[in-house]
Amino acid sequence: MAQSKNRILNSLPQNIFASVERHLKHIDLSFGAIVAETDQPVELVYFPDTGVISLVVDMVVGDMIETAMVGRDGVVNGTSALDGKVSLHRGIVQVAGEAHVLASDVLRSLADDFKPLRSMLIRHEQVLFAQAQQSAGCNASHTVEARMCRWLLRIRDLTGSDSMYLTQEFLAQMLGVRRSSVSVVAGTLQKAGFIKYRRGNIQLLDIEQIEAGACECYQTVKDHYERLLTL
């Protein structure tokens, strides 16, 4: 099997990974960097190793709504290998880290040569679609507190760390709520001893209680990815 921090790449048979690996380039993911733009041609495909990228849609009123989150268990712009010409969303780095990239036309050619790679990319896009549907239902049905717990746990899974840097403004944008709502909920979670929050630095203190406070969407999305990687 392949050896990569990215679980999509690591799940590929060794011969396919070797063909992909020779085209990969290592890059740093800077916080706030744009890796995809709505309705713009897709040039690079991103396989995060340690960073986290949010896929968002822009609303006419100026708000951004997160539809999916991609980290070391996924790929951004993978649809370019399936003849997708433009991006359907904006991709923003929400947690700085590292990734490997390759040109979209190269991935398209590799997917034509290797059916397992194409199959993996298709399944991943299905998971992203399911994640977007789950996100829509979550935003409409669950409390801000439950959604924040779900979001923090997802970040933890993707980074492998209990510490993260997330401003209230960014959290509010990703959750689709007012900054004041994030401030109130963060304060509540901190008073309960679930987290420690100071100047954008969040430390998760009680994972068990955070899991208990999260909505079912956290486990649902996690299960989608586990099924993807075991098919």
MDAnalysis code that builds the backbone (N, CA, C; Angstrom):
import MDAnalysis as mda
import numpy as np

u = mda.Universe.empty(693, n_residues=231, atom_resindex=np.repeat(np.arange(231), 3), trajectory=True)
u.add_TopologyAttr("name", ["N", "CA", "C"] * 231)
u.add_TopologyAttr("resid", np.arange(1, 232))
u.add_TopologyAttr("resname", ["MET", "ALA", "GLN", "SER", "LYS", "ASN", "ARG", "ILE", "LEU", "ASN", "SER", "LEU", "PRO", "GLN", "ASN", "ILE", "PHE", "ALA", "SER", "VAL", "GLU", "ARG", "HIS", "LEU", "LYS", "HIS", "ILE", "ASP", "LEU", "SER", "PHE", "GLY", "ALA", "ILE", "VAL", "ALA", "GLU", "THR", "ASP", "GLN", "PRO", "VAL", "GLU", "LEU", "VAL", "TYR", "PHE", "PRO", "ASP", "THR", "GLY", "VAL", "ILE", "SER", "LEU", "VAL", "VAL", "ASP", "MET", "VAL", "VAL", "GLY", "ASP", "MET", "ILE", "GLU", "THR", "ALA", "MET", "VAL", "GLY", "ARG", "ASP", "GLY", "VAL", "VAL", "ASN", "GLY", "THR", "SER", "ALA", "LEU", "ASP", "GLY", "LYS", "VAL", "SER", "LEU", "HIS", "ARG", "GLY", "ILE", "VAL", "GLN", "VAL", "ALA", "GLY", "GLU", "ALA", "HIS", "VAL", "LEU", "ALA", "SER", "ASP", "VAL", "LEU", "ARG", "SER", "LEU", "ALA", "ASP", "ASP", "PHE", "LYS", "PRO", "LEU", "ARG", "SER", "MET", "LEU", "ILE", "ARG", "HIS", "GLU", "GLN", "VAL", "LEU", "PHE", "ALA", "GLN", "ALA", "GLN", "GLN", "SER", "ALA", "GLY", "CYS", "ASN", "ALA", "SER", "HIS", "THR", "VAL", "GLU", "ALA", "ARG", "MET", "CYS", "ARG", "TRP", "LEU", "LEU", "ARG", "ILE", "ARG", "ASP", "LEU", "THR", "GLY", "SER", "ASP", "SER", "MET", "TYR", "LEU", "THR", "GLN", "GLU", "PHE", "LEU", "ALA", "GLN", "MET", "LEU", "GLY", "VAL", "ARG", "ARG", "SER", "SER", "VAL", "SER", "VAL", "VAL", "ALA", "GLY", "THR", "LEU", "GLN", "LYS", "ALA", "GLY", "PHE", "ILE", "LYS", "TYR", "ARG", "ARG", "GLY", "ASN", "ILE", "GLN", "LEU", "LEU", "ASP", "ILE", "GLU", "GLN", "ILE", "GLU", "ALA", "GLY", "ALA", "CYS", "GLU", "CYS", "TYR", "GLN", "THR", "VAL", "LYS", "ASP", "HIS", "TYR", "GLU", "ARG", "LEU", "LEU", "THR", "LEU"])
u.atoms.positions = np.array([
    [0.835, -1.195, 0.000],
    [0.000, 0.000, 0.000],
    [0.882, 1.264, 0.000],
    [0.273, 2.370, -0.403],
    [0.978, 3.643, -0.443],
    [1.286, 4.124, 0.973],
    [2.217, 5.061, 1.080],
    [2.551, 5.665, 2.352],
    [2.388, 7.169, 2.229],
    [1.286, 7.690, 2.755],
    [1.001, 9.113, 2.678],
    [0.175, 9.505, 3.895],
    [0.306, 10.739, 4.339],
    [-0.512, 11.232, 5.443],
    [-1.953, 11.424, 5.006],
    [-2.162, 11.579, 3.702],
    [-3.514, 11.731, 3.174],
    [-4.142, 10.358, 2.966],
    [-5.303, 10.126, 3.558],
    [-5.894, 8.786, 3.549],
    [-6.395, 8.370, 2.167],
    [-6.754, 9.322, 1.326],
    [-7.165, 8.977, -0.035],
    [-5.973, 8.406, -0.803],
    [-4.855, 9.111, -0.748],
    [-3.657, 8.633, -1.422],
    [-3.180, 7.323, -0.807],
    [-3.266, 7.234, 0.513],
    [-2.757, 6.053, 1.201],
    [-3.596, 4.809, 0.936],
    [-4.816, 5.003, 0.468],
    [-5.693, 3.862, 0.207],
    [-5.479, 3.266, -1.183],
    [-4.694, 3.956, -2.010],
    [-4.474, 3.488, -3.378],
    [-3.495, 2.318, -3.400],
    [-3.685, 1.376, -4.322],
    [-2.696, 0.313, -4.513],
    [-1.324, 0.934, -4.812],
    [-0.272, 0.265, -4.424],
    [1.076, 0.831, -4.510],
    [1.445, 1.263, -5.924],
    [1.060, 0.472, -6.925],
    [1.449, 0.827, -8.292],
    [0.764, 2.107, -8.766],
    [-0.497, 2.305, -8.327],
    [-1.215, 3.523, -8.717],
    [-0.657, 4.722, -7.959],
    [-0.403, 4.520, -6.663],
    [0.172, 5.611, -5.874],
    [1.511, 6.051, -6.456],
    [2.317, 5.096, -6.893],
    [3.622, 5.422, -7.462],
    [3.470, 6.298, -8.705],
    [2.446, 6.024, -9.509],
    [2.204, 6.818, -10.715],
    [1.739, 8.222, -10.369],
    [0.929, 8.321, -9.297],
    [0.452, 9.630, -8.851],
    [1.574, 10.410, -8.172],
    [2.343, 9.710, -7.352],
    [3.362, 10.356, -6.514],
    [4.369, 11.156, -7.324],
    [4.745, 10.663, -8.486],
    [5.784, 11.348, -9.267],
    [5.330, 12.730, -9.750],
    [4.011, 12.972, -9.693],
    [3.488, 14.274, -10.134],
    [3.148, 15.202, -8.956],
    [3.199, 14.689, -7.749],
    [2.799, 15.471, -6.579],
    [3.848, 16.511, -6.203],
    [3.377, 17.661, -5.763],
    [4.260, 18.708, -5.257],
    [3.793, 19.121, -3.864],
    [4.741, 19.280, -2.959],
    [4.425, 19.672, -1.587],
    [4.239, 21.186, -1.505],
    [3.205, 21.617, -0.774],
    [2.973, 23.048, -0.564],
    [2.540, 23.293, 0.872],
    [2.674, 24.529, 1.302],
    [2.140, 24.950, 2.598],
    [0.760, 25.551, 2.383],
    [-0.160, 25.242, 3.289],
    [-1.495, 25.828, 3.259],
    [-1.551, 26.935, 4.310],
    [-1.681, 28.171, 3.851],
    [-1.731, 29.315, 4.759],
    [-3.172, 29.619, 5.146],
    [-3.385, 29.973, 6.405],
    [-4.726, 30.294, 6.871],
    [-5.369, 31.367, 5.997],
    [-6.597, 31.097, 5.543],
    [-7.329, 32.058, 4.732],
    [-7.052, 31.993, 3.244],
    [-6.094, 31.162, 2.844],
    [-5.753, 31.059, 1.417],
    [-6.919, 30.463, 0.633],
    [-7.137, 30.963, -0.586],
    [-8.201, 30.475, -1.452],
    [-7.619, 29.422, -2.396],
    [-8.146, 28.207, -2.347],
    [-7.637, 27.127, -3.200],
    [-8.619, 26.752, -4.300],
    [-9.807, 27.332, -4.260],
    [-10.804, 27.128, -5.315],
    [-11.735, 28.322, -5.310],
    [-12.197, 28.712, -6.476],
    [-13.098, 29.863, -6.585],
    [-14.304, 29.476, -7.428],
    [-15.477, 29.827, -6.952],
    [-16.714, 29.484, -7.636],
    [-16.716, 29.947, -9.088],
    [-17.081, 29.027, -9.981],
    [-17.216, 29.298, -11.424],
    [-15.889, 29.595, -12.120],
    [-14.779, 29.326, -11.439],
    [-13.469, 29.538, -12.060],
    [-12.847, 28.192, -12.438],
    [-12.028, 28.167, -13.483],
    [-11.390, 26.912, -13.902],
    [-10.568, 26.294, -12.771],
    [-10.613, 24.990, -12.682],
    [-9.841, 24.263, -11.674],
    [-8.476, 23.927, -12.254],
    [-7.429, 24.390, -11.602],
    [-6.072, 24.155, -12.096],
    [-5.297, 23.158, -11.256],
    [-5.519, 23.176, -9.937],
    [-4.791, 22.293, -9.041],
    [-5.740, 21.465, -8.190],
    [-5.309, 20.252, -7.885],
    [-6.050, 19.346, -7.006],
    [-5.251, 19.223, -5.717],
    [-5.930, 19.368, -4.569],
    [-5.265, 19.406, -3.268],
    [-5.567, 18.149, -2.452],
    [-4.500, 17.511, -1.966],
    [-4.608, 16.391, -1.039],
    [-4.014, 16.847, 0.295],
    [-4.840, 17.360, 1.216],
    [-4.303, 17.861, 2.487],
    [-3.618, 16.760, 3.299],
    [-2.520, 17.129, 3.922],
    [-1.812, 16.229, 4.830],
    [-2.116, 16.590, 6.283],
    [-2.052, 17.888, 6.583],
    [-2.290, 18.340, 7.955],
    [-3.262, 19.508, 8.027],
    [-3.446, 20.245, 6.955],
    [-4.349, 21.392, 6.986],
    [-5.798, 20.993, 6.792],
    [-6.692, 21.969, 6.938],
    [-8.126, 21.745, 6.739],
    [-8.668, 22.838, 5.831],
    [-9.460, 22.421, 4.845],
    [-10.041, 23.349, 3.869],
    [-11.560, 23.297, 3.958],
    [-12.181, 24.473, 4.036],
    [-13.644, 24.569, 4.037],
    [-14.139, 24.848, 2.627],
    [-15.168, 24.111, 2.220],
    [-15.837, 24.381, 0.954],
    [-17.074, 25.206, 1.279],
    [-17.169, 26.392, 0.702],
    [-18.239, 27.315, 1.052],
    [-18.935, 27.830, -0.198],
    [-20.161, 28.285, -0.005],
    [-20.893, 28.965, -1.065],
    [-21.133, 30.397, -0.615],
    [-21.043, 31.330, -1.547],
    [-21.255, 32.741, -1.238],
    [-22.702, 33.125, -1.531],
    [-23.315, 33.813, -0.584],
    [-24.684, 34.287, -0.744],
    [-24.673, 35.731, -1.247],
    [-25.757, 36.121, -1.896],
    [-25.850, 37.466, -2.463],
    [-25.689, 38.536, -1.385],
    [-26.176, 38.250, -0.170],
    [-26.109, 39.236, 0.913],
    [-24.701, 39.366, 1.484],
    [-23.763, 38.549, 0.982],
    [-22.382, 38.671, 1.425],
    [-21.938, 37.619, 2.416],
    [-22.846, 36.772, 2.854],
    [-22.491, 35.728, 3.813],
    [-21.878, 34.524, 3.108],
    [-21.093, 33.767, 3.869],
    [-20.556, 32.499, 3.390],
    [-21.160, 31.379, 4.225],
    [-21.535, 30.286, 3.570],
    [-22.067, 29.127, 4.266],
    [-21.194, 27.923, 3.940],
    [-20.692, 27.264, 4.966],
    [-19.860, 26.081, 4.744],
    [-20.732, 24.890, 4.375],
    [-20.347, 24.189, 3.314],
    [-21.088, 22.996, 2.902],
    [-20.344, 21.714, 3.233],
    [-19.004, 21.793, 3.316],
    [-18.217, 20.603, 3.631],
    [-16.842, 21.028, 4.130],
    [-16.182, 20.091, 4.796],
    [-14.859, 20.316, 5.354],
    [-13.948, 19.175, 4.892],
    [-12.775, 19.509, 4.372],
    [-11.875, 18.492, 3.828],
    [-10.508, 18.602, 4.494],
    [-10.002, 17.469, 4.943],
    [-8.676, 17.432, 5.544],
    [-7.910, 16.238, 5.047],
    [-7.209, 15.598, 5.943],
    [-6.323, 14.495, 5.556],
    [-7.073, 13.259, 5.089],
    [-8.393, 13.269, 5.209],
    [-9.176, 12.132, 4.718],
    [-9.821, 12.407, 3.374],
    [-9.405, 13.502, 2.691],
    [-10.107, 13.831, 1.458],
    [-9.249, 14.535, 0.415],
    [-9.942, 15.086, -0.570],
    [-9.289, 15.775, -1.685],
    [-10.173, 16.949, -2.104],
    [-9.545, 18.039, -2.490],
    [-10.263, 19.230, -2.953],
    [-10.008, 19.412, -4.446],
    [-11.077, 19.641, -5.185],
    [-11.049, 19.815, -6.648],
    [-10.918, 18.485, -7.384],
    [-11.265, 17.405, -6.730],
    [-11.171, 16.098, -7.365],
    [-12.085, 15.930, -8.562],
    [-13.139, 16.736, -8.641],
    [-14.057, 16.630, -9.775],
    [-13.379, 16.971, -11.095],
    [-12.229, 17.645, -11.028],
    [-11.511, 17.975, -12.263],
    [-11.067, 16.711, -12.990],
    [-10.925, 15.619, -12.238],
    [-10.555, 14.355, -12.864],
    [-11.753, 13.684, -13.516],
    [-12.932, 14.221, -13.246],
    [-14.170, 13.663, -13.791],
    [-14.762, 14.617, -14.813],
    [-13.883, 15.359, -15.477],
    [-14.257, 16.301, -16.524],
    [-14.969, 17.552, -16.016],
    [-14.817, 17.841, -14.735],
    [-15.358, 19.093, -14.217],
    [-14.464, 20.243, -14.660],
    [-15.025, 21.241, -15.298],
    [-14.216, 22.320, -15.853],
    [-14.043, 23.486, -14.885],
    [-15.064, 23.741, -14.074],
    [-15.000, 24.857, -13.133],
    [-15.402, 24.370, -11.751],
    [-15.008, 25.139, -10.752],
    [-15.348, 24.793, -9.371],
    [-16.775, 25.239, -9.055],
    [-17.486, 24.441, -8.278],
    [-18.853, 24.771, -7.874],
    [-18.896, 25.449, -6.516],
    [-17.725, 25.682, -5.916],
    [-17.678, 26.272, -4.586],
    [-16.347, 27.005, -4.413],
    [-16.268, 27.755, -3.338],
    [-14.997, 28.373, -2.952],
    [-14.340, 27.477, -1.910],
    [-13.030, 27.325, -2.002],
    [-12.282, 26.548, -1.020],
    [-11.361, 27.458, -0.238],
    [-11.528, 27.497, 1.087],
    [-10.742, 28.384, 1.948],
    [-10.024, 27.562, 3.010],
    [-8.734, 27.823, 3.179],
    [-7.975, 27.137, 4.224],
    [-8.410, 27.679, 5.579],
    [-8.984, 26.817, 6.415],
    [-9.434, 27.255, 7.734],
    [-8.454, 26.873, 8.829],
    [-7.621, 25.866, 8.562],
    [-6.538, 25.508, 9.484],
    [-5.273, 25.362, 8.661],
    [-4.263, 26.147, 8.978],
    [-3.014, 26.097, 8.229],
    [-2.356, 24.727, 8.367],
    [-1.625, 24.345, 7.332],
    [-0.963, 23.048, 7.370],
    [-0.194, 22.807, 6.092],
    [-0.184, 21.555, 5.670],
    [0.536, 21.172, 4.462],
    [-0.348, 20.308, 3.576],
    [0.008, 20.265, 2.304],
    [-0.746, 19.451, 1.347],
    [0.164, 19.067, 0.192],
    [-0.317, 18.126, -0.610],
    [0.331, 17.807, -1.874],
    [-0.657, 18.138, -2.992],
    [-0.155, 18.696, -4.062],
    [-1.018, 19.102, -5.173],
    [-0.489, 18.515, -6.480],
    [-1.389, 18.417, -7.438],
    [-0.987, 18.105, -8.801],
    [-1.953, 18.775, -9.762],
    [-1.523, 18.953, -10.987],
    [-2.341, 19.641, -11.980],
    [-3.597, 18.833, -12.286],
    [-4.697, 19.525, -12.494],
    [-5.976, 18.856, -12.721],
    [-5.958, 18.002, -13.988],
    [-5.276, 18.478, -15.035],
    [-5.238, 17.696, -16.272],
    [-4.428, 16.414, -16.091],
    [-3.425, 16.455, -15.199],
    [-2.640, 15.258, -14.903],
    [-3.505, 14.240, -14.170],
    [-4.270, 14.705, -13.189],
    [-5.143, 13.788, -12.455],
    [-6.204, 13.198, -13.376],
    [-6.715, 14.019, -14.293],
    [-7.711, 13.520, -15.237],
    [-7.128, 12.393, -16.090],
    [-5.911, 12.555, -16.525],
    [-5.247, 11.530, -17.330],
    [-4.994, 10.269, -16.506],
    [-4.561, 10.438, -15.264],
    [-4.308, 9.293, -14.390],
    [-5.598, 8.539, -14.086],
    [-6.692, 9.277, -13.908],
    [-7.983, 8.635, -13.634],
    [-8.468, 7.850, -14.844],
    [-8.100, 8.303, -16.031],
    [-8.447, 7.550, -17.246],
    [-7.639, 6.255, -17.329],
    [-6.421, 6.295, -16.817],
    [-5.533, 5.126, -16.888],
    [-5.826, 4.101, -15.782],
    [-6.278, 4.585, -14.629],
    [-6.446, 3.700, -13.468],
    [-7.877, 3.783, -12.927],
    [-8.660, 2.751, -13.177],
    [-10.054, 2.730, -12.736],
    [-10.212, 2.826, -11.225],
    [-9.356, 2.183, -10.414],
    [-9.503, 2.316, -8.957],
    [-9.376, 3.767, -8.486],
    [-8.508, 4.529, -9.131],
    [-8.360, 5.941, -8.781],
    [-9.628, 6.709, -9.130],
    [-10.150, 6.476, -10.322],
    [-11.396, 7.141, -10.722],
    [-12.536, 6.764, -9.777],
    [-12.615, 5.494, -9.419],
    [-13.660, 5.031, -8.515],
    [-13.557, 5.719, -7.159],
    [-12.334, 5.849, -6.647],
    [-12.131, 6.514, -5.364],
    [-12.560, 7.972, -5.426],
    [-12.226, 8.661, -6.501],
    [-12.601, 10.069, -6.651],
    [-14.114, 10.235, -6.740],
    [-14.770, 9.316, -7.454],
    [-16.229, 9.376, -7.558],
    [-16.865, 9.174, -6.189],
    [-16.374, 8.183, -5.440],
    [-16.933, 7.915, -4.112],
    [-16.708, 9.100, -3.179],
    [-15.539, 9.743, -3.325],
    [-15.271, 10.900, -2.480],
    [-16.227, 12.042, -2.792],
    [-16.519, 12.258, -4.064],
    [-17.469, 13.309, -4.423],
    [-18.862, 12.994, -3.879],
    [-19.215, 11.710, -3.861],
    [-20.498, 11.308, -3.284],
    [-20.534, 11.621, -1.788],
    [-19.416, 11.398, -1.114],
    [-19.337, 11.696, 0.314],
    [-19.439, 13.202, 0.560],
    [-18.782, 14.001, -0.285],
    [-18.875, 15.451, -0.141],
    [-20.314, 15.927, -0.350],
    [-21.005, 15.321, -1.306],
    [-22.407, 15.675, -1.547],
    [-23.249, 15.316, -0.332],
    [-22.995, 14.131, 0.241],
    [-23.733, 13.715, 1.436],
    [-23.426, 14.643, 2.605],
    [-22.163, 15.074, 2.699],
    [-21.772, 15.990, 3.767],
    [-22.477, 17.341, 3.608],
    [-22.609, 17.804, 2.369],
    [-23.300, 19.064, 2.109],
    [-24.780, 18.958, 2.476],
    [-25.398, 17.833, 2.149],
    [-26.794, 17.620, 2.518],
    [-26.950, 17.596, 4.030],
    [-26.031, 16.914, 4.709],
    [-26.079, 16.833, 6.165],
    [-25.919, 18.216, 6.782],
    [-25.014, 19.013, 6.184],
    [-24.779, 20.361, 6.680],
    [-26.025, 21.224, 6.553],
    [-26.730, 21.084, 5.430],
    [-27.962, 21.862, 5.224],
    [-29.011, 21.498, 6.275],
    [-29.167, 20.206, 6.521],
    [-30.126, 19.771, 7.533],
    [-29.711, 20.203, 8.918],
    [-28.407, 20.141, 9.194],
    [-27.890, 20.523, 10.500],
    [-28.140, 22.002, 10.782],
    [-27.842, 22.860, 9.803],
    [-28.032, 24.298, 9.984],
    [-29.495, 24.657, 10.221],
    [-30.390, 23.867, 9.651],
    [-31.817, 24.163, 9.771],
    [-32.436, 23.598, 11.044],
    [-31.834, 22.548, 11.608],
    [-32.508, 21.813, 12.677],
    [-31.835, 21.834, 14.040],
    [-30.534, 22.086, 14.089],
    [-29.823, 21.929, 15.358],
    [-29.367, 23.256, 15.948],
    [-29.182, 23.261, 17.253],
    [-28.781, 24.476, 17.960],
    [-27.354, 24.851, 17.598],
    [-27.016, 26.114, 17.821],
    [-25.657, 26.584, 17.540],
    [-24.653, 25.836, 18.416],
    [-25.034, 25.556, 19.658],
    [-24.129, 24.842, 20.563],
    [-23.814, 23.439, 20.048],
    [-24.837, 22.710, 19.603],
    [-24.632, 21.357, 19.082],
    [-23.803, 21.395, 17.805],
    [-24.046, 22.391, 16.969],
    [-23.302, 22.517, 15.718],
    [-21.845, 22.864, 15.970],
    [-21.603, 23.732, 16.971],
    [-20.219, 24.077, 17.285],
    [-19.464, 22.877, 17.837],
    [-20.100, 22.095, 18.683],
    [-19.467, 20.885, 19.206],
    [-19.130, 19.939, 18.053],
    [-20.074, 19.778, 17.142],
    [-19.840, 18.913, 15.971],
    [-18.669, 19.427, 15.150],
    [-18.618, 20.728, 14.956],
    [-17.585, 21.350, 14.130],
    [-16.214, 21.196, 14.768],
    [-16.128, 21.416, 16.083],
    [-14.853, 21.290, 16.792],
    [-14.334, 19.849, 16.755],
    [-15.228, 18.892, 16.880],
    [-14.824, 17.487, 16.824],
    [-14.316, 17.108, 15.441],
    [-14.958, 17.646, 14.434],
    [-14.541, 17.360, 13.060],
    [-13.138, 17.929, 12.797],
    [-12.896, 19.150, 13.281],
    [-11.567, 19.751, 13.154],
    [-10.540, 18.882, 13.872],
    [-10.891, 18.399, 15.052],
    [-9.988, 17.538, 15.826],
    [-9.642, 16.270, 15.050],
    [-10.643, 15.658, 14.431],
    [-10.400, 14.443, 13.653],
    [-9.436, 14.705, 12.501],
    [-9.589, 15.861, 11.862],
    [-8.798, 16.155, 10.670],
    [-7.379, 16.617, 10.984],
    [-7.183, 17.177, 12.172],
    [-5.861, 17.686, 12.535],
    [-5.134, 16.764, 13.511],
    [-5.878, 15.931, 14.225],
    [-5.264, 15.070, 15.226],
    [-4.800, 15.832, 16.448],
    [-5.362, 17.033, 16.654],
    [-4.926, 17.880, 17.766],
    [-6.128, 18.384, 18.570],
    [-5.934, 18.565, 19.865],
    [-6.969, 19.133, 20.728],
    [-6.851, 20.649, 20.816],
    [-5.861, 21.212, 20.150],
    [-5.662, 22.664, 20.136],
    [-5.841, 23.186, 18.720],
    [-6.475, 24.332, 18.591],
    [-6.707, 24.906, 17.266],
    [-6.835, 26.418, 17.358],
    [-6.522, 27.095, 16.271],
    [-6.671, 28.543, 16.208],
    [-7.857, 28.868, 15.310],
    [-8.908, 29.418, 15.914],
    [-10.123, 29.747, 15.175],
    [-10.715, 31.026, 15.762],
    [-10.769, 32.086, 14.974],
    [-11.362, 33.323, 15.468],
    [-12.881, 33.212, 15.516],
    [-13.509, 34.035, 16.361],
    [-14.971, 34.042, 16.449],
    [-15.600, 34.434, 15.121],
    [-14.958, 35.357, 14.413],
    [-15.490, 35.793, 13.116],
    [-15.513, 34.639, 12.126],
    [-14.419, 33.875, 12.099],
    [-14.349, 32.756, 11.164],
    [-15.330, 31.665, 11.561],
    [-15.417, 31.378, 12.854],
    [-16.375, 30.389, 13.337],
    [-17.799, 30.782, 12.951],
    [-18.117, 32.055, 13.104],
    [-19.455, 32.528, 12.771],
    [-19.752, 32.344, 11.290],
    [-18.769, 32.633, 10.446],
    [-18.953, 32.462, 9.004],
    [-19.179, 30.997, 8.655],
    [-18.385, 30.114, 9.247],
    [-18.491, 28.692, 8.924],
    [-19.793, 28.087, 9.441],
    [-20.270, 28.580, 10.564],
    [-21.508, 28.045, 11.134],
    [-22.750, 28.766, 10.608],
    [-22.543, 29.871, 9.899],
    [-23.673, 30.608, 9.350],
    [-24.500, 31.328, 10.397],
    [-23.816, 31.849, 11.441],
    [-24.517, 32.557, 12.520],
    [-23.815, 33.883, 12.786],
    [-24.415, 34.687, 13.661],
    [-23.804, 35.948, 14.048],
    [-22.622, 35.713, 14.983],
    [-21.666, 36.624, 14.941],
    [-20.492, 36.490, 15.805],
    [-20.894, 36.488, 17.277],
    [-21.920, 37.268, 17.622],
    [-22.380, 37.324, 19.017],
    [-22.866, 35.963, 19.492],
    [-23.470, 35.188, 18.584],
    [-23.948, 33.846, 18.943],
    [-22.776, 32.926, 19.261],
    [-21.708, 33.041, 18.467],
    [-20.512, 32.236, 18.711],
    [-19.896, 32.597, 20.055],
    [-19.871, 33.887, 20.361],
    [-19.300, 34.352, 21.617],
    [-20.055, 33.773, 22.809],
    [-21.381, 33.781, 22.717],
    [-22.205, 33.257, 23.812],
    [-21.990, 31.757, 23.992],
    [-22.008, 31.026, 22.889],
    [-21.856, 29.570, 22.961],
    [-20.464, 29.193, 23.433],
    [-19.434, 29.875, 22.923],
    [-18.064, 29.594, 23.363],
    [-17.923, 29.846, 24.854],
    [-18.559, 30.903, 25.329],
    [-18.525, 31.201, 26.757],
    [-19.205, 30.123, 27.580],
    [-20.330, 29.627, 27.072],
    [-21.068, 28.565, 27.762],
    [-20.234, 27.284, 27.843],
    [-19.615, 26.924, 26.730],
    [-18.796, 25.707, 26.703],
    [-17.575, 25.839, 27.615],
    [-17.033, 27.060, 27.686],
    [-15.872, 27.279, 28.541],
    [-16.254, 27.201, 30.014],
    [-17.382, 27.796, 30.386],
    [-17.835, 27.753, 31.780],
    [-18.139, 26.325, 32.219],
    [-18.604, 25.499, 31.263],
    [-18.923, 24.110, 31.570],
    [-17.672, 23.242, 31.652],
    [-16.510, 23.817, 31.259],
    [-15.261, 23.062, 31.316],
    [-15.004, 22.204, 30.096],
    [-15.790, 22.414, 29.024],
    [-15.609, 21.619, 27.807],
    [-14.392, 22.097, 27.016],
    [-14.213, 23.424, 26.957],
    [-13.120, 24.016, 26.186],
    [-12.483, 25.149, 26.973],
    [-11.305, 25.554, 26.504],
    [-10.666, 26.773, 26.989],
    [-10.467, 27.653, 25.771],
    [-10.979, 28.869, 25.820],
    [-10.959, 29.741, 24.650],
    [-10.342, 31.082, 25.018],
    [-9.310, 31.476, 24.255],
    [-8.658, 32.762, 24.519],
    [-8.020, 33.283, 23.234],
    [-8.499, 34.443, 22.783],
    [-7.938, 35.136, 21.619],
    [-7.765, 34.223, 20.408],
    [-8.797, 33.488, 20.109],
    [-8.781, 32.640, 18.932],
    [-8.182, 31.273, 19.147],
    [-7.550, 31.052, 20.266],
    [-6.969, 29.739, 20.568],
    [-7.964, 28.909, 21.364],
    [-8.321, 27.758, 20.817],
    [-9.279, 26.868, 21.460],
    [-8.580, 25.583, 21.876],
    [-8.747, 25.231, 23.138],
    [-8.217, 23.979, 23.659],
    [-9.409, 23.115, 24.069],
    [-9.512, 21.925, 23.472],
    [-10.595, 21.010, 23.828],
    [-10.185, 20.269, 25.099],
    [-10.980, 20.416, 26.152],
    [-10.622, 19.866, 27.455],
    [-11.353, 18.568, 27.791],
    [-12.616, 18.500, 27.427],
    [-13.422, 17.327, 27.786],
    [-14.079, 16.760, 26.529],
    [-13.369, 15.880, 25.837],
    [-13.847, 15.340, 24.564],
    [-15.154, 14.582, 24.747],
    [-15.267, 13.846, 25.826],
    [-16.474, 13.046, 26.063],
    [-17.713, 13.921, 26.157],
    [-17.595, 15.031, 26.848],
    [-18.741, 15.940, 26.990],
    [-19.024, 16.689, 25.686],
    [-17.973, 17.012, 24.953],
    [-18.180, 17.669, 23.656],
    [-18.914, 16.715, 22.713],
    [-18.534, 15.448, 22.729],
    [-19.218, 14.445, 21.904],
    [-20.677, 14.311, 22.313],
    [-20.924, 14.367, 23.624],
    [-22.301, 14.273, 24.110],
    [-23.122, 15.485, 23.686],
    [-22.452, 16.638, 23.546],
    [-23.165, 17.860, 23.172],
    [-23.338, 18.046, 21.679],
    [-22.603, 17.268, 20.887],
    [-22.680, 17.413, 19.427],
    [-23.942, 16.751, 18.879],
    [-24.420, 17.267, 17.761],
    [-25.564, 16.653, 17.100],
    [-25.125, 15.385, 16.378],
    [-26.094, 14.601, 15.923],
    [-25.776, 13.318, 15.280],
    [-25.038, 13.479, 13.961],
    [-25.003, 14.709, 13.428],
    [-24.357, 14.955, 12.142],
    [-22.862, 14.637, 12.185],
    [-22.246, 14.821, 13.346],
    [-20.814, 14.533, 13.477],
    [-20.530, 13.074, 13.156],
    [-21.252, 12.172, 13.792],
    [-21.007, 10.745, 13.576],
    [-21.451, 10.315, 12.188],
    [-22.501, 10.919, 11.671],
    [-22.998, 10.573, 10.342],
    [-21.946, 10.862, 9.279],
    [-21.356, 12.055, 9.328],
    [-20.323, 12.430, 8.362],
    [-19.097, 11.540, 8.533],
    [-18.731, 11.258, 9.773],
    [-17.581, 10.392, 10.042],
    [-17.797, 9.002, 9.458],
    [-19.020, 8.487, 9.604],
    [-19.338, 7.159, 9.067],
    [-19.272, 7.144, 7.547],
    [-19.682, 8.257, 6.907],
    [-19.605, 8.342, 5.442],
    [-18.162, 8.127, 4.986],
    [-17.226, 8.807, 5.650],
    [-15.829, 8.693, 5.255],
    [-15.269, 7.299, 5.522],
    [-15.677, 6.691, 6.623],
    [-15.177, 5.354, 6.933],
    [-15.650, 4.347, 5.884],
    [-16.899, 4.490, 5.438],
    [-17.405, 3.599, 4.387],
    [-16.658, 3.827, 3.079],
    [-16.350, 5.110, 2.792],
    [-15.612, 5.444, 1.576],
    [-14.287, 4.704, 1.522],
    [-13.576, 4.671, 2.639],
    [-12.232, 4.125, 2.641],
    [-12.183, 2.624, 2.826],
    [-13.329, 2.000, 3.048],
    [-13.330, 0.540, 3.221],
    [-13.986, -0.186, 2.037],
    [-14.491, 0.574, 1.072],
    [-15.114, -0.038, -0.115],
    [-14.053, -0.689, -0.988],
])
